């Protein structure tokens, strides 16, 4: 609507000869599908659900990828773009500076989505140990595969060194969630990023700190998720409060 008005004004001002937007019709089915997908991406784990998820996937081959994504609130292109050269185990830091995206081709670039997206995180002792073990496992895989190993500086890849296709963690996550019926079934891999915000809100972190942690360029994005988390928690508190006032009678299978 806004764009159409701008173009119509441009015609009146003589900037363009005709309005190419006037005859455009919105495909309602595609618009509805886009809205559904956007809503799915907005879904996220609560504090308790996030803990349940990460505990449930502890033995999964992508555990470290899920853990890093959830802990730091990374985008898919950021976690897949993570390189060993960006991890300093001595200084205990991890820098986000390289991304992997997919369009008509897979693009691997030394850049991030926005300036705010480029950030450096501190690593705790457990995370240093985790990366050390992953590096050791990579060396073992390289030796096992011999000349068939595909060498690269990327952290997350298949046993033979072949790089993950960008959709691989998303599709794997989707299949995994179906095996965990107690968790929200509408959540996508991208929802792990929003789940990080959910956890930080639950922990009482302020909005500005959360924005910097996850690399949101626009604080409105952080505030939107913040508001949803607070709304969910408020409803739980109200339900608990009402339950203390009104106790439902006892029911049995024979009632």
C-alpha positions as CSV (number, residue, x, y, z in Angstrom):
1,X,0.0,0.0,0.0
2,X,2.7,2.5,0.9
3,X,4.8,1.6,-2.1
4,X,1.8,2.0,-4.4
5,X,1.1,5.5,-3.0
6,X,4.7,6.5,-3.5
7,X,4.6,5.3,-7.2
8,X,1.3,7.1,-7.8
9,X,2.8,10.3,-6.5
10,X,5.8,9.8,-8.7
11,X,3.4,9.7,-11.7
12,X,1.7,12.9,-10.6
13,X,5.0,14.6,-10.3
14,X,6.0,13.6,-13.8
15,X,9.0,11.4,-12.6
16,X,7.7,8.3,-14.3
17,X,5.1,8.0,-17.2
18,X,2.7,5.5,-15.7
19,X,2.1,3.4,-12.5
20,X,3.3,-0.2,-13.0
21,X,2.0,-1.1,-9.5
22,X,-1.6,-0.2,-10.2
23,X,-2.5,-3.5,-11.9
24,X,-0.6,-5.7,-9.5
25,X,-2.7,-8.2,-7.5
26,X,-1.5,-9.9,-4.4
27,X,-1.5,-13.7,-4.4
28,X,-3.5,-14.3,-1.3
29,X,-2.4,-17.9,-1.0
30,X,1.3,-17.0,-1.2
31,X,0.7,-14.1,1.3
32,X,-1.0,-16.5,3.7
33,X,1.8,-19.0,3.4
34,X,4.4,-16.3,4.1
35,X,2.4,-15.2,7.2
36,X,2.4,-18.8,8.4
37,X,6.1,-19.2,7.9
38,X,6.8,-15.9,9.6
39,X,4.7,-17.0,12.6
40,X,6.6,-20.3,12.8
41,X,9.9,-18.4,12.8
42,X,8.5,-16.3,15.7
43,X,8.0,-19.4,17.8
44,X,10.6,-20.1,20.5
45,X,11.4,-22.3,23.5
46,X,10.7,-21.1,27.0
47,X,13.4,-21.4,29.6
48,X,12.3,-24.8,30.7
49,X,11.7,-26.1,27.1
50,X,15.2,-24.9,26.0
51,X,16.8,-26.9,28.8
52,X,14.7,-30.0,27.9
53,X,15.6,-29.7,24.3
54,X,19.4,-29.4,24.8
55,X,19.3,-32.3,27.3
56,X,17.3,-34.5,24.8
57,X,19.8,-34.0,22.0
58,X,23.0,-34.5,24.0
59,X,23.9,-37.6,22.0
60,X,22.9,-36.3,18.6
61,X,25.6,-35.7,15.9
62,X,24.6,-32.0,15.7
63,X,24.5,-31.4,19.4
64,X,27.4,-28.9,19.4
65,X,25.8,-27.0,16.5
66,X,22.5,-26.8,18.3
67,X,24.2,-25.9,21.6
68,X,26.3,-23.1,20.1
69,X,23.3,-21.7,18.2
70,X,21.1,-21.7,21.3
71,X,23.7,-20.4,23.7
72,X,24.8,-17.4,21.6
73,X,21.6,-16.8,19.6
74,X,23.3,-17.2,16.3
75,X,21.7,-17.1,12.8
76,X,22.0,-20.2,10.7
77,X,24.4,-18.5,8.3
78,X,26.6,-17.5,11.3
79,X,26.9,-20.9,12.9
80,X,27.6,-22.5,9.6
81,X,30.2,-19.8,8.8
82,X,32.1,-20.4,12.0
83,X,35.8,-21.0,11.3
84,X,38.5,-22.3,13.5
85,X,40.5,-19.2,12.8
86,X,37.8,-17.2,14.6
87,X,38.0,-19.3,17.7
88,X,40.9,-18.5,20.1
89,X,41.1,-21.2,22.7
90,X,44.0,-19.5,24.5
91,X,42.2,-16.1,24.9
92,X,38.8,-17.9,25.2
93,X,37.0,-15.9,22.5
94,X,34.8,-16.6,19.5
95,X,34.3,-14.0,16.8
96,X,31.4,-14.0,14.3
97,X,32.7,-12.5,11.0
98,X,31.9,-15.0,8.3
99,X,28.6,-16.3,6.9
100,X,27.2,-19.0,4.7
101,X,24.0,-18.3,2.8
102,X,22.1,-20.0,0.0
103,X,20.3,-18.4,-3.0
104,X,20.8,-19.7,-6.5
105,X,24.2,-20.8,-5.2
106,X,25.8,-21.3,-1.7
107,X,27.7,-18.1,-0.8
108,X,30.5,-18.1,1.7
109,X,31.7,-14.6,2.6
110,X,33.9,-12.8,5.1
111,X,31.0,-10.6,6.1
112,X,28.0,-10.5,8.4
113,X,24.4,-9.5,7.8
114,X,24.9,-6.1,9.4
115,X,27.7,-4.2,11.3
116,X,25.9,-5.1,14.6
117,X,26.1,-8.8,13.6
118,X,29.9,-8.8,13.8
119,X,30.7,-9.6,17.4
120,X,33.1,-11.4,19.7
121,X,32.0,-13.6,22.5
122,X,33.8,-14.9,25.6
123,X,34.1,-18.7,26.0
124,X,33.7,-20.4,29.3
125,X,35.9,-23.4,30.3
126,X,33.3,-25.9,29.3
127,X,33.0,-24.4,25.8
128,X,36.8,-24.3,25.4
129,X,36.8,-28.0,26.3
130,X,34.0,-28.7,23.8
131,X,35.9,-27.0,20.9
132,X,39.1,-28.8,21.9
133,X,37.3,-32.1,21.7
134,X,35.8,-31.2,18.4
135,X,39.2,-30.3,17.0
136,X,40.6,-33.6,18.2
137,X,37.7,-35.4,16.5
138,X,38.3,-33.6,13.3
139,X,41.9,-34.7,13.3
140,X,40.8,-38.3,13.8
141,X,38.3,-38.0,10.9
142,X,41.0,-36.5,8.7
143,X,43.2,-39.5,9.4
144,X,40.4,-42.0,9.0
145,X,39.3,-40.6,5.6
146,X,42.8,-40.1,4.3
147,X,42.9,-38.6,0.8
148,X,39.1,-38.5,0.7
149,X,38.9,-35.9,3.4
150,X,37.8,-32.4,2.3
151,X,40.0,-30.0,4.2
152,X,38.6,-26.6,5.2
153,X,38.7,-24.2,8.2
154,X,35.0,-24.5,8.9
155,X,34.1,-25.9,12.3
156,X,30.8,-27.7,11.4
157,X,31.0,-30.3,8.6
158,X,30.4,-34.0,7.9
159,X,32.8,-36.7,8.9
160,X,34.6,-36.6,5.6
161,X,35.0,-32.8,5.8
162,X,32.3,-32.1,3.3
163,X,30.6,-28.8,4.3
164,X,27.0,-28.9,5.5
165,X,24.5,-27.6,2.9
166,X,22.7,-24.6,4.5
167,X,19.4,-26.4,4.8
168,X,20.9,-29.5,6.5
169,X,20.6,-28.3,10.2
170,X,17.1,-26.8,9.5
171,X,15.8,-30.1,8.1
172,X,17.5,-32.2,10.7
173,X,16.0,-30.0,13.5
174,X,12.6,-30.3,12.0
175,X,12.8,-34.1,12.0
176,X,14.2,-34.1,15.5
177,X,11.4,-32.0,17.0
178,X,8.9,-34.5,15.7
179,X,10.5,-37.1,18.0
180,X,10.1,-34.7,21.0
181,X,6.2,-34.3,21.2
182,X,6.4,-32.5,24.6
183,X,8.1,-29.6,22.9
184,X,6.5,-26.9,20.6
185,X,6.0,-28.6,17.2
186,X,5.8,-25.3,15.3
187,X,9.3,-24.2,16.2
188,X,12.0,-24.0,13.4
189,X,15.8,-24.0,13.6
190,X,15.7,-20.2,13.4
191,X,13.6,-20.4,16.6
192,X,16.7,-21.4,18.6
193,X,17.9,-17.8,18.0
194,X,14.7,-16.4,19.5
195,X,14.9,-19.0,22.2
196,X,18.2,-17.5,23.3
197,X,16.4,-14.1,23.7
198,X,13.7,-15.9,25.7
199,X,16.2,-17.4,28.1
200,X,18.0,-14.0,28.6
201,X,14.7,-12.3,29.3
202,X,13.9,-15.1,31.8
203,X,17.3,-14.5,33.4
204,X,16.5,-10.8,33.9
205,X,18.9,-9.3,31.3
206,X,18.1,-5.8,30.0
207,X,16.9,-5.3,26.4
208,X,20.0,-3.5,25.2
209,X,22.4,-6.2,26.5
210,X,20.3,-8.8,24.8
211,X,20.3,-6.9,21.5
212,X,24.1,-6.8,21.5
213,X,24.4,-10.4,22.5
214,X,22.4,-11.8,19.6
215,X,23.5,-9.0,17.2
216,X,20.1,-7.5,16.4
217,X,20.7,-4.4,14.2
218,X,17.2,-3.1,15.2
219,X,16.2,-3.1,18.8
220,X,12.5,-3.4,17.7
221,X,13.2,-7.0,16.9
222,X,14.6,-7.6,20.4
223,X,11.6,-5.8,22.0
224,X,9.1,-7.8,19.9
225,X,10.5,-11.1,21.3
226,X,10.9,-9.6,24.8
227,X,7.2,-8.6,24.8
228,X,6.2,-12.1,23.7
229,X,8.3,-13.8,26.5
230,X,6.8,-11.5,29.1
231,X,3.3,-12.1,27.9
232,X,3.8,-15.9,28.1
233,X,5.3,-15.6,31.6
234,X,2.6,-13.3,32.8
235,X,-0.1,-15.8,31.6
236,X,1.6,-18.6,33.5
237,X,1.7,-16.4,36.7
238,X,-2.0,-15.5,36.3
239,X,-2.9,-19.2,35.8
240,X,-0.9,-20.1,38.9
241,X,-2.5,-17.4,40.9
242,X,-6.1,-18.3,39.7
243,X,-5.3,-22.0,40.5
244,X,-4.6,-21.0,44.1
245,X,-8.0,-19.4,44.3
246,X,-10.2,-21.9,42.4
247,X,-9.5,-25.6,42.8
248,X,-11.2,-27.8,40.3
249,X,-13.0,-30.8,41.9
250,X,-11.4,-34.2,41.6
251,X,-12.2,-36.2,38.6
252,X,-11.8,-39.9,38.0
253,X,-12.0,-42.1,34.9
254,X,-15.5,-43.2,36.1
255,X,-17.0,-39.7,36.1
